[in-house]
Amino acid sequence: MQLRIASYNIHSGTGRDGRLSLRRIVKVIREIDPDIISLQEVGDLKNAASGRRQFQALSRLTGLQFVAGPTGPGYYGNAILSRIPARDQGQTILNYRNREPRGMVHCELFWPNAVESASPADGPPELNQGSKRSLSSRESAGGYGKSDEGSNKGYRIMVFSTHLGLNSKERWTQILRLIARIRRTQSERKGYYLLMGDFNIWWPLSSQLRYLEKRLNGFWMRDHTFPSGFPFLSLDRFLRMKGIRFLKCGRHLSPLSREASDHLPLVAEIELLPP
């Protein structure tokens, strides 16, 4: 099975022009046409009511399965949007002292074997019109995430979306917590595993990046995504793990994506490999 994934720090919907517009963000998501996309900086850090409305609006406007991972004191944080049905969602809190609240939202995406029976993109017609891709028409393959127990026949993908802190000591604490969470899940469930998000690590030879690769037995995929007007830093990344092959990976660059947020989206085409 081949999928298109993306990670996008939306800066609470505020663009380079200082204007807040979730519709611009949604249009960029439509340009990407992802099967799975992780979002960072969704909502409002201080105002819970405003932040909750932003999460709800993104869910409504995209028509995708929506998994929210807000933190306090407002309603602000990460989210996962998917064409594939989501279940068993949760969040790992990564707060550090008095720094900005951080977290990692995670969920299990489960796609039944009978992919020809229905389309996963049952969102609003205006979102799905003109889509050139259909997950239901793609070739399915067995894999590490294949489940064949009872009515659970299908493909299981464990997705983790995070946004780490700006301070190195803060990030080390967060990295240890997220590794513990992912490894615990790996010990409990068979599946394909994806870690994605804004890691706030700009140095490509960072010991933190190497440590994550080693402990999670993965390999980083990246491109320059920040700042969106003149991108030269690779803050946004995917960590590919066992059973996943990256066919291509790069930033999504368009006139709208340059303006909609201070980050460009990172996009990849992946293939779920058989065991």
C-alpha positions in Angstrom: 0.0 0.0 0.0 1.2 3.5 -0.9 0.3 6.6 1.1 1.0 10.3 1.1 1.9 11.7 4.5 2.6 15.3 5.6 3.6 17.3 8.6 2.6 21.0 8.9 3.2 23.6 11.6 0.3 25.9 10.9 1.3 28.7 13.4 -2.3 28.8 14.7 -3.5 29.8 11.2 -1.5 33.0 11.2 0.3 33.7 8.0 3.5 35.7 7.2 1.2 38.7 6.6 0.0 38.5 10.2 -3.5 37.6 9.2 -5.3 34.6 10.8 -7.0 32.5 8.1 -7.8 28.8 8.6 -9.2 28.7 5.1 -5.7 29.3 3.7 -4.4 26.4 5.8 -7.2 24.2 4.5 -6.5 25.1 0.9 -2.8 24.2 1.4 -3.9 20.8 2.8 -6.1 20.4 -0.3 -3.1 21.1 -2.5 -1.2 18.4 -0.7 -4.1 15.9 -0.8 -2.6 13.7 2.0 -3.8 10.4 3.4 -2.3 11.3 6.8 -1.2 14.7 8.0 0.1 15.8 11.4 -0.4 19.4 12.5 1.4 21.5 15.1 0.5 24.8 16.7 -3.2 24.3 16.3 -5.5 26.4 18.5 -4.9 29.2 21.0 -2.3 28.9 23.8 -4.1 31.3 26.1 -7.8 31.2 25.2 -9.4 27.8 25.5 -12.7 28.7 23.8 -10.9 30.2 20.8 -8.5 27.3 20.6 -11.3 24.7 20.7 -13.1 26.5 17.9 -10.0 26.3 15.8 -9.7 22.5 16.3 -13.4 22.1 15.5 -13.2 24.3 12.4 -10.2 22.3 10.9 -12.1 19.1 11.5 -15.2 20.5 9.8 -13.5 22.2 6.8 -11.2 19.3 5.9 -13.8 16.5 6.4 -10.9 14.2 7.4 -10.8 11.9 10.5 -9.5 14.3 13.2 -7.5 13.4 16.3 -6.9 16.3 18.7 -4.0 16.6 21.2 -4.5 20.0 23.0 -2.6 21.1 26.0 -3.2 23.9 28.6 -3.6 26.5 29.8 -5.6 27.3 26.6 -6.5 24.8 24.0 -3.4 24.4 21.8 -1.2 21.7 20.4 -1.0 18.9 17.9 -3.5 17.1 15.7 -3.6 14.2 13.3 -5.9 14.2 10.2 -6.4 11.1 8.2 -8.5 9.5 5.4 -8.0 6.2 7.3 -10.3 5.5 10.2 -8.7 6.4 13.6 -9.1 4.5 16.9 -7.3 4.2 20.2 -6.2 7.7 20.3 -4.2 9.3 23.2 -1.7 11.9 24.2 1.6 12.0 26.0 2.2 15.2 27.9 5.8 16.6 27.4 5.6 19.7 29.5 8.9 20.9 31.0 9.0 23.2 34.0 7.5 26.6 33.1 8.2 26.3 29.4 5.5 26.3 26.7 3.2 23.3 27.1 4.2 20.5 24.8 2.7 17.1 23.9 2.6 14.1 21.5 -0.7 13.0 20.2 -1.0 9.4 18.9 -3.5 7.1 17.4 -4.0 3.8 15.6 -5.2 4.1 12.0 -6.9 0.9 10.9 -7.8 0.2 7.3 -9.7 -3.0 6.6 -8.5 -5.5 4.0 -11.7 -4.9 1.9 -10.4 -1.6 0.7 -12.6 -1.7 -2.4 -15.8 -1.6 -0.4 -15.7 2.0 0.6 -13.7 5.2 0.1 -12.1 6.6 3.3 -12.5 10.2 2.1 -16.2 10.7 3.0 -15.8 14.3 3.9 -17.6 17.3 2.4 -18.0 17.1 -1.4 -16.2 20.4 -1.9 -13.0 18.9 -0.4 -13.1 15.7 -2.3 -14.0 17.1 -5.7 -11.1 17.0 -8.2 -9.0 14.6 -6.1 -6.9 12.6 -8.4 -6.0 9.9 -5.9 -8.1 7.3 -4.2 -6.8 5.2 -1.3 -9.4 2.5 -2.1 -8.0 2.0 -5.6 -4.4 1.4 -4.5 -2.7 -1.9 -4.3 -2.7 -3.4 -0.8 0.1 -5.5 0.5 0.7 -7.5 3.6 3.0 -6.0 6.2 4.2 -5.6 9.7 0.9 -3.9 10.5 -1.4 -6.5 9.0 -3.9 -7.8 11.5 -5.9 -11.0 10.9 -7.7 -11.6 14.2 -11.4 -11.9 13.8 -13.1 -8.8 12.4 -9.8 -6.9 12.7 -8.5 -7.9 9.3 -6.6 -5.0 7.8 -3.6 -2.7 8.2 -2.6 -1.0 11.4 -0.5 2.2 11.4 0.5 3.8 14.6 1.0 7.6 14.1 2.8 9.9 16.6 2.7 13.7 16.1 4.8 16.0 18.3 6.3 19.4 18.7 9.4 19.6 20.8 10.7 22.6 22.8 13.2 25.3 21.9 15.6 24.5 24.8 18.1 21.6 24.5 17.6 20.4 28.1 13.8 20.6 27.6 14.1 18.5 24.4 16.1 15.8 26.1 13.5 15.4 28.7 10.8 15.3 26.0 12.7 12.9 23.8 13.1 10.4 26.7 9.4 10.5 27.4 8.3 10.1 23.8 10.7 7.2 23.2 9.3 5.4 26.3 5.8 5.9 25.0 6.6 4.6 21.5 8.6 1.6 22.7 5.9 0.7 25.2 3.3 0.7 22.3 5.7 -1.3 20.1 5.9 -4.0 22.8 2.1 -4.2 23.0 1.0 -3.9 19.3 2.2 -5.0 15.9 2.0 -2.3 13.3 3.7 0.2 11.1 5.1 3.1 13.1 5.4 6.7 12.0 6.8 9.6 14.1 6.4 13.1 12.6 6.3 16.7 13.6 8.3 19.8 14.4 11.4 18.8 16.4 12.9 22.3 16.7 16.3 20.8 16.0 18.1 22.7 13.2 21.6 21.1 13.4 21.7 18.0 11.1 24.4 16.3 13.2 22.5 16.8 16.4 23.1 14.1 19.1 19.4 14.3 19.8 18.5 13.3 16.3 21.0 10.4 16.4 19.7 9.2 19.7 16.1 9.1 18.4 17.3 7.1 15.4 19.2 4.6 17.5 16.5 4.1 20.2 13.6 3.8 17.7 15.6 2.0 15.0 14.6 4.6 12.4 15.9 6.9 9.8 15.2 10.6 9.4 13.6 12.1 6.3 13.6 15.9 6.0 13.8 19.0 3.8 14.2 22.8 4.5 10.8 24.0 5.6 11.5 27.1 7.9 11.0 30.0 7.5 8.4 29.6 4.8 9.6 32.8 3.0 13.2 31.7 2.7 13.4 28.1 4.0 16.9 27.0 5.1 16.2 25.0 8.3 15.0 21.4 8.7 12.8 21.7 11.8 10.1 19.4 10.5 10.9 15.7 10.0 9.6 12.2 9.6 11.2 9.2 11.3 10.7 6.1 9.2 10.7 2.8 11.1 10.6 -0.9 10.2 8.4 -1.8 7.2 8.1 1.6 5.6 9.9 2.8 2.5 10.0 6.4 1.5 9.6 6.8 -2.2 10.1 10.6 -2.1 10.2 13.4 0.4 10.3 17.2 0.2 8.7 20.5 1.1 5.4 21.5 -0.5 6.1 24.9 -2.1 3.4 27.0 -3.6 2.4 30.7 -3.5 -0.2 29.9 -0.9 2.0 27.7 1.3 4.6 30.5 1.4 2.0 32.8 2.9 -0.3 30.7 5.0 2.1 29.9 7.9 5.7 30.5 9.0 6.5 26.8 8.1 6.2 25.0 4.8 4.5 21.5 4.9 6.8 18.5 4.6 5.3 15.8 2.3 6.4 12.3 1.5 5.1 9.3 -0.5 5.6 6.1 1.4 5.1 2.4 0.8 4.1 -0.1 3.4 6.4 -3.1 2.8 5.5 -6.8 3.2 7.4 -8.7 6.0 
